[in-house]
Amino acid sequence: MKRSIGIAAGLFLLWVGSLFALDGREIMDRVDKRPTGKTSHARVRMDLIDSKGQVNTRSVEMFTVKGEKDLKKLVIVFHAPASVKDTRYLAVENEGRDDDKWIYLPALKRVRRIAASEGGSSFMGSDFTYDDMSDRDVDRDNHKLLREEKLESYQCYVVESSAKDPKDSQYSKRISWVAKDLWIPVKIELYDKKGNLQKVATMDKIDTIQGFVTPLQTTMKNVQKGTATVLVMEKFVWDEPLPSSLFTTRYLETGKP
């Protein structure tokens, strides 16, 4: 009798535990809703590493602002070297559709709109694409919790995400290791349309800045090409007042907010 009660109690606890277990969609929703500031301003070192280990370093400045429904705008300004100096990029997040993207190239002296079909193209010769530089709407993908495991010092949820419409993504799937205590992916595997591993993104340094969990160093490795791009936040500030005119195509063209 005692044995049957023990089994019943164990089954009940398993059942109760399943009621509170998170699924893949809920996990990625928490990642998306992780608290951050209304604005951010970062000075960034971008290291482009070729297949022979040669490093090309760029000096970059990044600005973000949240608007209605927490939709984000992003501006990236290249300061050095001379070959990319004064190149400026703007991405405006939209609900339920592709972001609007523009780039100003000094050699052309004009602002060019980036078509949605170019989202999978390399961003300024880096291992990030234009789409990689923007947040992806959680609702555009199906999310499946694969397992829970430890990755280095992080206890993680491992979640597979794939586009509901296969034409809506440059990748066949993404597998994210989400740190349970931070609600941030510390590693993401990106698979090409043939299902082969193409790139791996890792958050190499994470800290708390002004009360917000903040990635301070990110590496994107293209395992098929043997190249990598490292973004190092040399200075990072949340909630700095930024003029709305900074996030416009006029600023891209003039460089003056």
Secondary structure, 3 states (H helix, E strand, C coil): CHHHHHHHHHHHHHHHHHHHCCCHHHHHHHHHCCCCCCEEEEEEEEEEECCCCCEEEEEEEEEEEECHHHCEEEEEEEEECCCCCCCEEEEECCCCCCCEEEEEECCCCEEEEECHHHCCCECCCCCCECHHHCCCCHHHEEEEEEEEEEECCEEEEEEEEEECCHHHCCCCEEEEEEECCCCEEEEEEEECCCCCEEEEEEEEEEEEECCEEEEEEEEEEECCCCEEEEEEEEEEEECCCCCHHHHCHHHHHHCCC
